Amino acid sequence: MPFTLPDHVDVSPKTLQEIAERHGLGGVCIERLPETGIFNAIYRLGDGTILRIPRNHPTFIQAARNEAVAVPAAVAAGVRTPHLLAFDDSLDLLPVPYTVYERVPGRPLEALNLDPADAAEVWREHGRNLALAHLGVPVAGGIATLPVKRPDPDPCGLLAERVAEGWLSPLDARWLADWLDRLAPAALAPTPTRFLHGDTQATNLMVTPGPLRYQAVIDWGSAAVGDVALDFAGLPLRAVPSMLAGHREATPLDGDATAEARILWRHLQLAIWTLPRGASPGLSWAERPLPMLLEVLRFFLEPPDDRWHALGPVKGGQHVEA
């Protein structure tokens, strides 16, 4: 699966100043910030404002439009996330729409390179925060127009492709297929459709270090509707129990008894789906397939409780007992 990104939009200093002036920020210092995701170029406009310019491709342009729908709804539900100050799709200054946000102090969690155990309270608070979105934003009006997120493609169907491509041996594929077959009844059962952030990864969690504190979730370009379990992907599996605990403090997940199985299915599915990316220098943890797959296996060396233990890997069609 080739993974070639379109180039960022070439934006001159003059155009950046015109954008700043349009939004009442004329004369401020403008700085290009390091990229934490793959969708947008990020600029700081003065001290309190962020400009996001998507790559010139329909996928990334649609993500900017999704943000314009999702962010006001999330803010109204009390979710800790930066306010959207402007969405400009006039295309008179740029060939793509752009968004302007208030700036949240802090750094992306991923920049701190912390083990999930060392950031457990951050993940717990993030679970509480996302519960506000899942519970408090009705799937109606503009939210109902967001993409429907599903755990596609079927990972069992992908296994034969990965064998043919040389990523897995038939033995590996059979072992993974046995595991997925055990998870399938829970993973594929229908669940209520909820509002989702859609991209819960450490690059999108803003924190302040020393002491470590959760500030907000950013980047709603992948906002969607679907099973809430899908909002527990893109993070190390060892962080999931903390995030689940926080969410359950606010409200149980839909189909709470099978939540862990649905989440695990998604983690395995993403790892198998993205394997052909291979080495992915410069991308975030959640965009790299081998770390995702290793993380799942690492997690089951010491599953945190009986519910997770029962979902662990299989050997010869039987669950491996510790």
C-alpha positions in Angstrom: 0.0 0.0 0.0 1.9 3.1 -1.2 1.9 6.0 1.3 2.9 9.1 -0.6 1.5 12.4 0.7 0.7 15.3 -1.5 2.8 18.4 -1.0 1.8 21.1 1.4 0.3 24.3 -0.2 3.1 26.9 -1.0 2.1 29.9 1.0 4.1 33.2 0.7 4.8 35.5 3.7 2.6 38.1 2.0 -0.4 35.7 1.9 0.2 34.7 5.5 0.1 38.4 6.5 -3.1 38.9 4.5 -4.7 35.9 6.3 -3.6 37.4 9.7 -5.1 40.8 8.8 -8.3 39.3 7.7 -8.8 37.9 11.1 -7.8 40.9 13.1 -4.2 39.9 13.7 -2.3 42.2 11.4 1.3 42.8 12.4 1.7 39.7 14.6 4.7 37.4 14.4 4.0 34.4 12.2 5.9 31.1 12.7 5.6 27.8 10.9 5.4 25.1 13.6 6.7 21.5 13.5 4.1 19.1 12.1 2.5 16.7 14.5 0.2 15.1 12.0 0.0 14.5 8.3 -3.0 16.6 7.3 -2.1 20.2 7.8 0.7 22.8 7.8 0.5 24.6 11.1 1.3 28.3 11.8 1.4 30.3 14.9 -0.2 33.7 14.5 1.0 35.8 17.4 0.8 34.3 20.9 -2.8 33.1 21.0 -3.9 31.9 17.5 -3.2 28.9 15.3 -3.6 28.7 11.5 -4.1 25.3 9.9 -3.8 24.8 6.1 -4.6 21.4 4.7 -2.8 19.7 1.9 -4.4 20.3 -1.5 -6.1 17.0 -1.9 -9.8 16.2 -1.5 -9.2 14.0 1.6 -7.5 16.7 3.5 -9.8 19.5 2.3 -12.8 17.5 3.5 -11.1 17.0 6.8 -11.0 20.8 7.2 -14.8 20.9 6.5 -15.4 18.2 9.0 -13.6 20.3 11.6 -15.9 23.2 10.9 -18.9 21.0 11.8 -17.4 19.0 14.6 -15.6 21.6 16.7 -18.5 23.9 17.6 -20.6 20.9 18.6 -17.8 19.5 20.8 -17.3 22.9 22.5 -21.0 23.2 23.1 -20.9 19.8 24.8 -18.2 20.9 27.2 -15.3 19.0 25.5 -11.9 20.5 26.3 -10.8 21.5 22.9 -9.6 24.8 21.2 -12.4 27.1 19.9 -12.7 27.4 16.2 -12.3 31.1 15.4 -12.8 31.0 11.7 -13.3 28.6 8.8 -12.6 30.3 5.5 -13.5 28.5 2.3 -13.6 31.6 0.1 -10.5 30.4 -1.8 -9.4 33.9 -2.6 -6.2 33.8 -0.7 -5.4 30.1 -0.9 -6.5 27.2 -3.2 -7.8 25.3 -0.1 -10.0 26.2 2.8 -8.3 27.0 6.1 -9.1 27.1 9.8 -8.1 29.5 12.6 -8.1 28.3 16.2 -7.4 29.6 19.6 -4.0 28.3 20.8 -3.9 25.9 23.7 -0.8 26.2 25.9 1.4 23.1 26.2 2.9 20.4 23.9 1.6 17.3 22.2 1.9 14.3 24.5 3.8 12.4 21.8 6.6 15.0 22.0 7.4 13.9 25.6 8.1 10.3 24.6 6.5 9.0 27.8 5.7 5.4 28.5 1.9 4.9 28.7 2.2 4.1 32.4 3.9 7.5 33.0 1.0 9.3 31.3 -1.8 7.2 32.8 -3.6 10.1 34.3 -3.5 12.0 31.0 -5.1 9.1 29.2 -7.7 8.8 32.0 -8.6 12.4 31.7 -8.8 12.1 27.9 -11.3 9.3 28.4 -13.4 11.5 30.6 -13.2 14.3 28.0 -14.2 12.1 25.0 -17.1 10.8 27.0 -18.6 14.3 26.9 -18.4 14.2 23.1 -19.9 10.6 22.8 -22.7 11.3 25.3 -23.3 15.0 24.7 -23.3 15.6 20.9 -26.5 14.2 19.2 -26.0 12.6 15.8 -28.3 15.0 14.1 -28.0 18.1 11.8 -24.5 18.7 10.6 -23.1 15.9 12.8 -25.2 13.4 10.9 -23.4 14.4 7.6 -20.0 13.4 9.0 -18.4 10.2 7.6 -19.5 6.9 9.1 -16.5 5.2 10.6 -16.2 1.5 10.5 -13.4 -1.0 11.4 -12.9 -1.6 7.7 -11.4 -3.4 5.8 -12.0 -6.8 7.4 -8.7 -7.9 8.8 -9.4 -11.5 8.2 -9.7 -10.8 4.4 -6.5 -8.8 4.5 -4.4 -11.7 5.9 -4.3 -13.5 2.6 -3.1 -10.3 0.9 -0.3 -9.8 3.4 0.8 -13.4 2.9 0.9 -12.9 -0.9 2.8 -9.7 -0.4 5.4 -11.4 1.8 4.6 -9.5 5.0 3.3 -12.7 6.8 3.8 -16.4 6.4 0.8 -18.7 6.1 1.5 -19.8 9.7 1.4 -16.2 11.0 -1.8 -15.5 9.1 -3.5 -18.7 10.5 -2.5 -17.7 14.1 -3.9 -14.2 13.7 -7.0 -15.5 12.0 -7.7 -17.7 14.9 -7.4 -14.8 17.3 -9.6 -12.6 15.1 -12.2 -15.3 14.8 -12.6 -15.3 18.6 -13.0 -11.5 18.7 -15.4 -11.3 15.7 -18.8 -11.9 17.4 -18.2 -9.0 19.8 -16.3 -6.8 17.2 -18.9 -7.1 14.5 -22.1 -6.8 16.7 -24.1 -3.7 15.9 -23.7 -0.7 18.3 -25.3 2.7 18.6 -23.9 5.4 16.3 -22.2 8.2 18.3 -20.2 11.3 17.5 -16.4 10.5 17.4 -13.2 12.4 17.4 -11.8 9.8 15.1 -8.1 10.3 15.6 -7.2 9.7 19.3 -3.4 9.6 19.2 -0.8 11.2 21.3 0.0 13.9 18.8 -3.6 15.2 19.4 -3.4 15.4 23.2 -2.1 18.7 24.5 -0.4 18.6 27.9 1.7 20.7 30.1 4.8 19.0 31.6 6.1 19.4 35.1 3.7 18.4 36.5 2.1 16.5 33.7 -1.4 17.8 33.1 -4.0 17.2 30.4 -5.1 20.4 28.6 -7.2 19.5 25.6 -7.8 17.3 22.5 -7.1 18.9 19.2 -7.6 18.1 15.5 -11.1 17.1 14.6 -10.3 16.5 10.9 -11.2 12.8 11.2 -14.4 13.5 13.1 -17.0 10.9 12.2 -19.9 8.9 13.6 -19.8 5.2 14.6 -19.0 2.9 17.4 -17.4 4.6 20.4 -14.8 1.8 20.6 -13.2 3.2 17.4 -12.1 6.3 19.4 -9.7 4.0 21.4 -7.5 3.3 18.4 -4.3 5.2 17.4 -2.8 5.0 20.9 -0.7 2.3 22.5 -2.9 -0.5 23.8 -1.2 -0.1 27.2 -2.8 3.3 27.4 -6.3 2.0 26.7 -7.2 0.7 30.2 -6.6 4.2 31.7 -8.6 5.8 29.0 -11.4 3.3 29.4 -11.4 3.9 33.2 -11.8 7.6 32.6 -14.6 7.2 30.1 -16.4 4.8 32.4 -16.2 7.3 35.3 -18.3 9.6 33.1 -20.5 7.0 31.4 -20.2 3.3 30.3 -19.5 2.7 26.7 -22.3 1.4 24.5 -22.1 -2.4 24.7 -19.7 -2.0 27.6 -19.3 -5.7 28.2 -17.6 -6.1 24.8 -15.8 -2.8 24.6 -12.3 -4.4 25.1 -12.9 -6.9 22.4 -14.0 -4.3 19.9 -11.0 -2.1 20.7 -8.6 -4.9 20.3 -10.1 -5.9 17.0 -9.5 -2.3 15.8 -5.9 -2.3 17.0 -5.2 -5.6 15.2 -7.0 -4.4 12.1 -5.0 -1.2 11.8 -1.7 -3.0 12.2 -2.5 -5.5 9.5 -4.0 -2.9 7.2 -1.0 -0.6 7.4 1.8 -3.2 7.3 2.7 -2.4 3.7 3.8 1.1 4.7 6.9 -0.6 6.2 9.4 1.9 7.6 7.7 5.3 8.1 10.3 7.8 9.1 9.0 11.2 10.3 5.5 9.9 11.0 3.8 9.7 14.4 3.6 6.5 16.4 0.0 5.9 15.2 1.0 6.1 11.6 3.6 3.3 11.9 2.4 -0.3 11.5 5.2 -2.2 13.2 5.1 -0.3 16.5 1.3 -0.9 16.6 1.6 -4.6 16.1 4.5 -4.9 18.6 2.5 -2.9 21.1 -0.4 -5.4 21.0 1.9 -8.3 21.7 3.7 -6.4 24.4 0.4 -5.6 26.1 -0.5 -9.3 26.3 2.7 -10.2 28.1 1.0 -8.7 31.2 -2.7 -8.1 30.6 -4.0 -5.8 33.3 -7.1 -7.8 34.3 -9.1 -10.9 33.7 -11.3 -9.3 31.0 -8.2 -8.5 28.9 -6.6 -11.8 29.7 -9.6 -13.6 28.2 -9.1 -11.8 24.9 -5.4 -12.7 24.6 -3.7 -14.5 21.7 -4.5 -18.0 20.7 -2.3 -21.0 20.1 -3.6 -23.8 18.0 -7.1 -22.4 18.2 -7.0 -22.3 22.1 -6.6 -19.3 24.3 -3.0 -19.1 25.7 -3.2 -19.3 29.5 -0.6 -17.3 31.5 
